[in-house]
Amino acid sequence: QKGINRKDGDDLVEKTKNASIYVLSFYLDATAIEWEAYVADDFSFAIPVGVVRKGGITRVYPPLFQRYVEPIGDISKIDWSEFEKSLLKRYPKGDLQAKSAILPNTSFTNYIHQVVDKEKFKLKTQAKRMIKRFGQTNYEIREENINTDELSKLIAKELSKKLPLYATKDVQHLFEVVKKAEENGYLYKVGVFEGDVLKGGLIGLKFNGQLLYLKGTALEELQQDGAMYALMNHFINYGFSQNCTIDFGGSRVKGIQFFNQRFSGEDVEYYNYSWDNSPLWFKLLFSIYRKIKA
């Protein structure tokens, strides 16, 4: 990837219908330990993948805070069988999450994320009830005067109480995404306040007609008063005002999927490909590593 001109890559993204922010160079740089791409000789298309080098083996992996990768540019020129051969030859082991079916002979499982557009948006009963409860509090939702660094750290701190990942150095990938998104004009943020004190909020990324929910939370006592429902409702209505489809981000956690469905979020499938042609010694080492990490 060091040989890939970032501007040329981003130009391909801009030319690709319905391309997501996940394949912009700043997002790949921020989330992936390393990344490489399968590219046409004339650079008419490219397919980026996250990679990591450990134990003498380079393998494909899904970077944190990135739902999937996708081909960019003139996709009609891609020979998917040749891409698959090249991928499996270069990387003996891999887990690749893709927006569409791109590997014709590799086993996969389907994952889902939720989206909603303005025509199908309708609040479910529980969402209405919680938003009404929030309206009876003294808390206020607003977009102005939110310190991005403060909001990012508050979200990480609160999420770390349930998800240990957010208390590790890996959370720096999230902070880097937020920082670079703001520098490039893609960031949207909304906070919930008690007076002038920030108590929670949501961070989104606006790109190519989509408003992507990245991360968010509120202090526990505010959640009980409906803060997350009120924040998400504000987030959605902002997106609609910008003619955006709302992308809820793609959690496989049932509770979060249920929350998204209270806002008429509809399931959209994507693909998780896995293969392992690595040497036996690496398989054993990787198995031990996973057990220690668990």
C-alpha positions as CSV (number, residue, x, y, z in Angstrom):
1,Q,0.0,0.0,0.0
2,K,3.0,2.3,0.4
3,G,3.0,2.4,-3.4
4,I,-0.6,3.5,-3.7
5,N,-1.2,7.2,-4.2
6,R,-3.8,8.2,-1.7
7,K,-5.4,10.8,-3.9
8,D,-5.7,8.3,-6.8
9,G,-7.3,5.8,-4.5
10,D,-9.8,8.3,-3.1
11,D,-10.6,9.4,-6.6
12,L,-11.6,5.8,-7.4
13,V,-13.9,5.9,-4.3
14,E,-15.5,9.1,-5.4
15,K,-16.3,7.4,-8.8
16,T,-17.8,4.3,-7.3
17,K,-21.6,4.3,-6.9
18,N,-22.7,3.8,-3.2
19,A,-19.1,3.5,-2.0
20,S,-18.7,3.7,1.8
21,I,-16.4,5.8,3.9
22,Y,-14.6,2.5,4.9
23,V,-12.5,2.5,1.7
24,L,-11.3,6.0,1.8
25,S,-7.5,6.1,2.4
26,F,-7.8,8.0,5.7
27,Y,-10.1,5.4,7.1
28,L,-7.9,2.5,6.0
29,D,-4.8,4.2,7.4
30,A,-6.6,4.9,10.8
31,T,-8.1,1.5,11.3
32,A,-5.8,-1.1,9.8
33,I,-2.6,-2.3,11.3
34,E,-1.5,-2.4,7.6
35,W,-3.4,-2.6,4.4
36,E,-2.7,-3.6,0.8
37,A,-4.8,-3.6,-2.3
38,Y,-5.3,-5.7,-5.4
39,V,-5.1,-3.1,-8.2
40,A,-5.5,-3.0,-12.0
41,D,-2.4,-2.3,-14.0
42,D,-4.0,0.9,-15.2
43,F,-5.4,1.6,-11.8
44,S,-9.0,1.5,-13.1
45,F,-10.0,-0.5,-10.0
46,A,-8.7,-1.6,-6.6
47,I,-9.8,-3.9,-3.8
48,P,-8.2,-2.9,-0.4
49,V,-7.8,-5.5,2.4
50,G,-6.5,-5.1,6.0
51,V,-3.4,-7.2,6.7
52,V,-1.3,-8.1,9.7
53,R,2.1,-9.7,9.8
54,K,2.8,-12.0,12.8
55,G,5.0,-15.1,13.2
56,G,6.4,-14.8,9.7
57,I,2.9,-15.0,8.1
58,T,1.0,-12.2,6.5
59,R,-2.8,-12.7,6.8
60,V,-5.9,-10.8,6.0
61,Y,-8.0,-9.6,9.0
62,P,-10.9,-7.3,9.5
63,P,-9.7,-4.0,11.1
64,L,-11.4,-2.7,14.2
65,F,-14.2,-0.1,13.5
66,Q,-14.4,-1.1,9.9
67,R,-17.4,-3.2,8.9
68,Y,-16.2,-4.4,5.5
69,V,-14.2,-3.6,2.5
70,E,-15.4,-3.3,-1.1
71,P,-14.1,-3.0,-4.6
72,I,-13.7,0.5,-6.0
73,G,-13.4,2.0,-9.5
74,D,-14.5,0.2,-12.6
75,I,-15.8,-3.0,-11.0
76,S,-16.9,-4.5,-14.4
77,K,-13.2,-5.1,-15.2
78,I,-12.5,-7.3,-12.2
79,D,-12.0,-11.0,-12.8
80,W,-13.2,-12.4,-9.5
81,S,-11.5,-15.8,-9.9
82,E,-8.2,-14.2,-10.6
83,F,-8.6,-11.9,-7.6
84,E,-9.4,-14.9,-5.4
85,K,-6.3,-16.8,-6.7
86,S,-4.1,-13.9,-6.1
87,L,-5.5,-13.3,-2.6
88,L,-5.2,-16.9,-1.4
89,K,-1.7,-17.2,-2.9
90,R,-0.4,-14.0,-1.2
91,Y,-2.2,-14.6,2.1
92,P,-2.3,-18.2,3.4
93,K,-4.7,-17.3,6.1
94,G,-7.5,-14.8,6.2
95,D,-10.8,-13.4,7.5
96,L,-12.2,-11.0,5.0
97,Q,-15.5,-9.0,5.5
98,A,-16.9,-7.8,2.3
99,K,-19.8,-5.7,1.2
100,S,-20.7,-8.1,-1.6
101,A,-20.0,-11.6,-2.8
102,I,-16.5,-11.3,-4.2
103,L,-14.8,-14.7,-3.7
104,P,-16.5,-17.4,-5.9
105,N,-15.0,-20.5,-4.3
106,T,-14.3,-19.5,-0.6
107,S,-16.7,-20.4,2.2
108,F,-18.5,-17.6,3.9
109,T,-21.1,-16.7,6.5
110,N,-23.6,-13.9,6.3
111,Y,-23.6,-11.1,8.8
112,I,-26.1,-8.3,9.0
113,H,-26.2,-4.6,9.7
114,Q,-29.2,-2.2,9.7
115,V,-30.1,0.8,7.6
116,V,-33.1,3.0,7.2
117,D,-34.2,5.7,4.7
118,K,-36.7,8.5,5.1
119,E,-39.6,6.7,3.4
120,K,-39.4,3.7,5.7
121,F,-38.6,5.5,8.9
122,K,-41.2,5.0,11.7
123,L,-40.6,5.1,15.4
124,K,-41.7,1.9,17.3
125,T,-43.7,2.2,20.5
126,Q,-40.8,1.8,22.8
127,A,-38.8,4.5,21.1
128,K,-41.7,6.9,21.3
129,R,-42.1,6.2,25.0
130,M,-38.4,6.6,25.8
131,I,-38.1,9.8,23.8
132,K,-41.2,11.2,25.6
133,R,-39.5,10.3,29.0
134,F,-36.4,12.1,28.0
135,G,-38.4,15.2,27.1
136,Q,-39.5,15.4,30.7
137,T,-36.0,15.7,32.0
138,N,-33.7,18.7,32.3
139,Y,-31.2,17.3,29.9
140,E,-30.6,19.0,26.6
141,I,-29.5,17.7,23.2
142,R,-27.4,20.0,21.1
143,E,-24.8,20.0,18.3
144,E,-22.9,23.2,19.3
145,N,-19.8,23.6,21.4
146,I,-18.9,19.9,21.7
147,N,-15.3,19.2,22.2
148,T,-14.5,16.2,20.0
149,D,-11.7,14.8,22.1
150,E,-13.8,15.1,25.2
151,L,-16.7,13.3,23.6
152,S,-14.5,10.5,22.1
153,K,-12.9,9.8,25.5
154,L,-16.3,9.9,27.3
155,I,-17.6,7.3,24.9
156,A,-14.6,5.1,25.2
157,K,-14.7,5.3,29.0
158,E,-18.4,4.4,29.3
159,L,-18.2,1.6,26.7
160,S,-15.1,0.1,28.4
161,K,-17.4,-0.7,31.4
162,K,-19.0,-3.4,29.3
163,L,-16.5,-4.0,26.5
164,P,-12.9,-4.3,27.6
165,L,-11.6,-3.4,24.1
166,Y,-12.3,0.3,24.9
167,A,-9.8,0.2,27.8
168,T,-7.0,-1.1,25.6
169,K,-4.6,0.7,23.2
170,D,-6.7,-0.5,20.3
171,V,-9.2,2.3,21.1
172,Q,-6.6,4.6,19.5
173,H,-7.8,3.4,16.1
174,L,-11.2,4.9,17.0
175,F,-9.7,8.1,18.1
176,E,-7.7,8.3,14.9
177,V,-10.7,7.8,12.7
178,V,-12.6,10.6,14.6
179,K,-9.6,12.9,14.3
180,K,-9.1,12.4,10.6
181,A,-12.8,12.5,9.8
182,E,-13.0,15.8,11.5
183,E,-10.0,17.1,9.6
184,N,-11.6,16.0,6.3
185,G,-15.0,17.4,7.0
186,Y,-16.9,14.1,7.4
187,L,-17.6,14.2,11.1
188,Y,-21.0,14.7,12.7
189,K,-21.5,14.9,16.5
190,V,-24.3,15.5,18.8
191,G,-24.2,15.6,22.6
192,V,-26.5,15.4,25.6
193,F,-25.8,18.0,28.3
194,E,-26.8,18.8,31.9
195,G,-26.3,22.5,31.9
196,D,-22.8,22.9,30.3
197,V,-21.6,19.4,31.3
198,L,-21.4,16.8,28.6
199,K,-23.0,13.6,29.7
200,G,-23.0,11.6,26.4
201,G,-23.3,11.8,22.7
202,L,-23.1,10.2,19.3
203,I,-20.4,10.4,16.6
204,G,-21.3,9.8,13.0
205,L,-19.6,10.1,9.6
206,K,-21.3,11.7,6.7
207,F,-20.2,10.6,3.2
208,N,-21.7,9.9,-0.2
209,G,-25.3,10.2,0.8
210,Q,-24.9,8.1,4.0
211,L,-24.8,9.1,7.6
212,L,-22.9,6.3,9.4
213,Y,-23.3,5.9,13.1
214,L,-19.8,5.2,14.4
215,K,-20.1,5.1,18.2
216,G,-22.0,6.7,21.1
217,T,-23.2,6.3,24.6
218,A,-24.5,8.3,27.6
219,L,-24.0,7.9,31.4
220,E,-26.1,5.1,32.8
221,E,-28.6,7.4,34.6
222,L,-29.3,9.2,31.4
223,Q,-29.8,6.0,29.5
224,Q,-32.6,5.0,31.9
225,D,-34.2,8.4,31.1
226,G,-34.2,7.7,27.4
227,A,-31.1,9.6,26.4
228,M,-29.9,7.1,23.8
229,Y,-33.3,7.0,22.1
230,A,-33.5,10.8,22.0
231,L,-29.9,11.1,20.7
232,M,-30.5,8.5,17.9
233,N,-33.8,10.2,16.9
234,H,-31.9,13.5,16.6
235,F,-29.1,11.8,14.7
236,I,-31.6,10.2,12.2
237,N,-33.5,13.4,11.6
238,Y,-30.3,15.3,11.0
239,G,-29.3,12.7,8.4
240,F,-32.7,13.0,6.7
241,S,-32.3,16.7,6.6
242,Q,-29.1,16.2,4.7
243,N,-30.8,13.7,2.3
244,C,-28.8,10.8,3.8
245,T,-29.7,7.2,4.3
246,I,-29.0,6.2,7.9
247,D,-26.5,3.4,8.5
248,F,-26.6,2.1,12.0
249,G,-23.0,0.7,11.9
250,G,-23.4,-3.0,11.9
251,S,-23.3,-4.6,15.3
252,R,-23.9,-8.3,15.6
253,V,-25.0,-7.8,19.3
254,K,-28.7,-8.7,19.6
255,G,-29.5,-6.0,22.0
256,I,-28.1,-3.3,19.7
257,Q,-29.9,-4.8,16.7
258,F,-33.1,-4.6,18.8
259,F,-32.4,-0.9,19.5
260,N,-31.8,-0.2,15.8
261,Q,-35.1,-1.9,14.9
262,R,-37.0,0.5,17.2
263,F,-36.1,3.1,14.5
264,S,-37.2,0.8,11.6
265,G,-33.7,-0.4,10.9
266,E,-33.8,-3.0,8.2
267,D,-31.3,-5.9,7.9
268,V,-28.8,-5.8,5.1
269,E,-26.4,-8.7,4.6
270,Y,-22.7,-8.7,4.1
271,Y,-20.1,-11.5,3.8
272,N,-17.5,-12.9,6.0
273,Y,-15.0,-15.1,4.2
274,S,-12.5,-17.4,6.0
275,W,-9.7,-19.6,4.8
276,D,-6.6,-21.2,6.4
277,N,-3.9,-22.7,4.3
278,S,-1.1,-21.7,6.7
279,P,1.5,-24.2,7.9
280,L,0.7,-26.5,10.8
281,W,3.2,-24.8,13.1
282,F,1.5,-21.5,12.5
283,K,-2.0,-23.0,13.1
284,L,-0.7,-24.3,16.5
285,L,0.9,-21.0,17.5
286,F,-2.2,-19.0,16.4
287,S,-4.4,-21.4,18.5
288,I,-2.2,-20.9,21.6
289,Y,-2.2,-17.1,21.0
290,R,-6.0,-16.9,20.8
291,K,-6.4,-19.0,24.0
292,I,-4.0,-16.7,25.9
293,K,-5.7,-13.6,24.5
294,A,-9.1,-14.9,25.5
